[in-house]
Amino acid sequence: MSARPALADLAVGQVVAQRTVAVSRADLVRYAGASGDRNPIHWSASAATAAGLPDVVAHGMLTMAAGAALVTAWAGDPAAVVEYGVRFTGLVVVPEAVGAELELTAAVGALDAAAGTARLDLVARCDGAAVLGRARALVRLA
């Protein structure tokens, strides 16, 4: 477990974590098995295009989980995350040959010294387009 950040060391607007996550078709198949979401738009190009999508797309919850992993790694303790929510605003299209890259950034959106919490605002982008909106985590810190 990494050292936990201290509330006193943070400032609103400060970027506290960044990560790029590679997403492959194999990742989608594994996630489908683990989650039980076996919708073929997540693994079959023909099913995805028949549904009007450009290609296979990642599960929204997989994208959300990548953001949660960024926050918990930064917090140093998964139990420190007391609230987390997102809105799905775009697609992570996963071409077979090259996969996709999900770029994640977390910045301090608000601090509450009395409650000992920091609100992190997350940005998630794929191919330059936002795929999560209003992605926020409330983290209790020392």
C-alpha positions as CSV (number, residue, x, y, z in Angstrom):
1,M,0.0,0.0,0.0
2,S,1.4,3.4,-0.9
3,A,1.6,6.3,1.5
4,R,-1.7,8.1,2.0
5,P,-1.9,11.7,0.9
6,A,-2.5,14.4,3.5
7,L,-5.3,16.9,3.1
8,A,-3.0,19.8,4.1
9,D,-0.7,19.1,1.1
10,L,-3.5,19.5,-1.4
11,A,-4.8,22.5,-3.3
12,V,-8.0,22.9,-5.5
13,G,-7.0,22.4,-9.1
14,Q,-4.0,20.3,-8.3
15,V,-3.6,17.3,-10.6
16,V,-2.9,14.4,-8.2
17,A,-2.9,11.3,-10.5
18,Q,-2.7,10.4,-14.2
19,R,-2.6,7.1,-16.0
20,T,-3.1,5.7,-19.5
21,V,-4.9,2.3,-19.6
22,A,-4.5,0.1,-22.6
23,V,-7.7,-1.7,-23.5
24,S,-7.6,-4.8,-25.8
25,R,-10.3,-7.0,-27.1
26,A,-8.9,-9.7,-24.8
27,D,-9.5,-7.4,-21.9
28,L,-13.1,-7.0,-22.9
29,V,-13.7,-10.8,-23.2
30,R,-12.2,-11.2,-19.7
31,Y,-14.3,-8.4,-18.3
32,A,-17.4,-9.9,-19.9
33,G,-16.7,-13.2,-18.1
34,A,-16.0,-11.6,-14.8
35,S,-19.0,-9.2,-14.9
36,G,-21.6,-11.4,-16.5
37,D,-22.1,-8.7,-19.2
38,R,-21.8,-10.8,-22.3
39,N,-23.5,-8.3,-24.7
40,P,-21.9,-9.1,-28.1
41,I,-21.2,-5.4,-28.8
42,H,-18.3,-5.8,-26.5
43,W,-16.6,-8.6,-28.4
44,S,-18.2,-9.0,-31.9
45,A,-17.5,-6.3,-34.6
46,S,-20.5,-7.5,-36.6
47,A,-22.9,-7.2,-33.6
48,A,-21.5,-3.8,-32.7
49,T,-21.9,-2.4,-36.3
50,A,-25.3,-4.0,-36.6
51,A,-26.2,-2.0,-33.4
52,G,-25.0,1.2,-35.1
53,L,-21.7,1.4,-33.4
54,P,-18.4,2.1,-35.2
55,D,-16.8,-1.1,-33.8
56,V,-16.6,-3.1,-30.6
57,V,-16.9,-0.9,-27.5
58,A,-15.6,-1.3,-24.0
59,H,-18.1,-1.9,-21.1
60,G,-19.0,1.4,-19.4
61,M,-18.4,-0.2,-16.1
62,L,-14.9,-1.2,-17.1
63,T,-14.2,2.4,-18.0
64,M,-15.7,3.5,-14.6
65,A,-13.6,0.9,-12.8
66,A,-10.4,2.3,-14.5
67,G,-11.2,5.7,-12.9
68,A,-11.9,4.1,-9.5
69,A,-8.5,2.2,-9.7
70,L,-6.7,5.5,-10.3
71,V,-8.4,7.1,-7.3
72,T,-7.8,4.1,-4.9
73,A,-4.1,3.9,-6.0
74,W,-3.7,7.6,-5.2
75,A,-5.6,7.4,-1.9
76,G,-3.4,4.5,-0.7
77,D,-6.4,2.8,0.8
78,P,-9.6,1.7,-1.0
79,A,-11.7,2.3,2.1
80,A,-10.7,6.0,2.0
81,V,-13.0,6.4,-1.1
82,V,-16.4,7.1,0.5
83,E,-18.3,8.1,-2.7
84,Y,-17.7,7.6,-6.4
85,G,-19.9,8.3,-9.4
86,V,-19.8,9.0,-13.1
87,R,-22.0,9.7,-16.1
88,F,-21.2,7.9,-19.3
89,T,-20.8,10.5,-22.1
90,G,-18.9,8.7,-24.8
91,L,-17.6,5.4,-26.1
92,V,-14.3,3.6,-25.8
93,V,-14.1,2.1,-29.2
94,V,-11.7,-0.9,-29.2
95,P,-10.4,-1.7,-32.7
96,E,-9.1,-5.3,-33.0
97,A,-5.6,-4.6,-34.4
98,V,-4.6,-1.7,-32.1
99,G,-7.0,-1.7,-29.1
100,A,-7.7,1.6,-27.3
101,E,-6.0,3.9,-24.9
102,L,-8.0,5.4,-22.0
103,E,-6.4,8.5,-20.6
104,L,-7.3,9.3,-17.0
105,T,-6.6,12.4,-14.9
106,A,-7.7,13.2,-11.4
107,A,-7.5,16.7,-10.0
108,V,-8.7,18.2,-6.7
109,G,-12.1,19.7,-7.2
110,A,-12.8,20.7,-3.6
111,L,-11.4,20.4,-0.1
112,D,-13.4,20.1,3.2
113,A,-11.0,20.4,6.1
114,A,-13.8,20.0,8.7
115,A,-14.9,16.7,7.1
116,G,-11.3,15.7,6.2
117,T,-12.3,15.0,2.6
118,A,-11.1,15.9,-0.8
119,R,-13.3,15.7,-3.9
120,L,-11.4,14.5,-6.9
121,D,-12.7,15.4,-10.4
122,L,-11.7,12.9,-13.0
123,V,-11.3,13.3,-16.7
124,A,-11.4,10.2,-18.9
125,R,-10.6,10.5,-22.6
126,C,-10.3,8.1,-25.5
127,D,-9.0,9.4,-28.9
128,G,-9.3,12.9,-27.5
129,A,-13.0,12.6,-26.7
130,A,-14.5,12.6,-23.2
131,V,-16.0,9.2,-22.2
132,L,-17.0,10.0,-18.6
133,G,-18.7,13.1,-17.4
134,R,-19.2,14.4,-13.9
135,A,-16.8,11.8,-12.7
136,R,-16.1,12.5,-9.0
137,A,-14.7,10.7,-6.0
138,L,-14.9,11.8,-2.4
139,V,-11.9,10.7,-0.5
140,R,-11.4,10.8,3.3
141,L,-7.8,11.8,4.1
142,A,-5.7,12.4,7.2
